[in-house]
Amino acid sequence: MPDVSAVAEMLPGFNNTTWYGLLAPAGTPAPIVNRVNEPDPLFRVEPARQSGCQP
């Protein structure tokens, strides 16, 4: 779409931050919760941002 401006061009200083969460019902078995909380080797975070990532 060549005639559409980028958000950063329209709103100087614009910063888009996204986070994802995973919910499970109360009583979810501990092995499942533990597996979900394990680090995923395919999920890469910039080292400067790793300190802000918490389970």
GROMACS elastic network, one bead per residue, 0.5 to 0.9 nm:
[ bonds ]
;  ai    aj funct       b0    kb
    1     4     6  0.57433   500
    1     5     6  0.87681   500
    2     5     6  0.78739   500
    5     8     6  0.82185   500
    5     9     6  0.62745   500
    5    10     6  0.67974   500
    6     9     6  0.52468   500
    6    10     6  0.66359   500
    6    11     6  0.87738   500
    7    10     6  0.51416   500
    7    11     6  0.59233   500
    7    12     6  0.81313   500
    7    14     6  0.72485   500
    8    11     6  0.51188   500
    8    12     6  0.53412   500
    8    13     6  0.67911   500
    8    14     6  0.56533   500
    8    15     6  0.80377   500
    9    12     6  0.60811   500
    9    14     6  0.88430   500
   10    14     6  0.86807   500
   11    14     6  0.55426   500
   12    15     6  0.89701   500
   22    36     6  0.86787   500
   24    27     6  0.84923   500
   24    28     6  0.65663   500
   24    33     6  0.83288   500
   25    28     6  0.58920   500
   26    29     6  0.89709   500
   27    30     6  0.83287   500
   28    31     6  0.85526   500
   28    32     6  0.69163   500
   28    33     6  0.68055   500
   29    32     6  0.55805   500
   29    33     6  0.65515   500
   29    34     6  0.88018   500
   30    33     6  0.50205   500
   30    34     6  0.59399   500
   30    35     6  0.84745   500
   31    34     6  0.50796   500
   31    35     6  0.61137   500
   31    36     6  0.86712   500
   32    35     6  0.51003   500
   32    36     6  0.62574   500
   32    37     6  0.86638   500
   33    36     6  0.52057   500
   33    37     6  0.62627   500
   33    38     6  0.88656   500
   34    37     6  0.51032   500
   34    38     6  0.63891   500
   35    38     6  0.53063   500
   35    39     6  0.87214   500
   36    39     6  0.81190   500
   36    40     6  0.89033   500
   37    40     6  0.87237   500
   37    55     6  0.66453   500
   39    42     6  0.87551   500
   39    43     6  0.77706   500
   40    43     6  0.53769   500
   40    44     6  0.83518   500
   41    44     6  0.72370   500
   44    47     6  0.89055   500
   45    48     6  0.81789   500
   45    49     6  0.64880   500
   45    50     6  0.59988   500
   45    53     6  0.85755   500
   46    49     6  0.53610   500
   46    50     6  0.63627   500
   47    50     6  0.51758   500
   47    51     6  0.77523   500
   48    51     6  0.69872   500
   48    52     6  0.85088   500
   49    52     6  0.55341   500
   49    53     6  0.69733   500
   50    53     6  0.52539   500
   50    54     6  0.83401   500
   51    54     6  0.77222   500
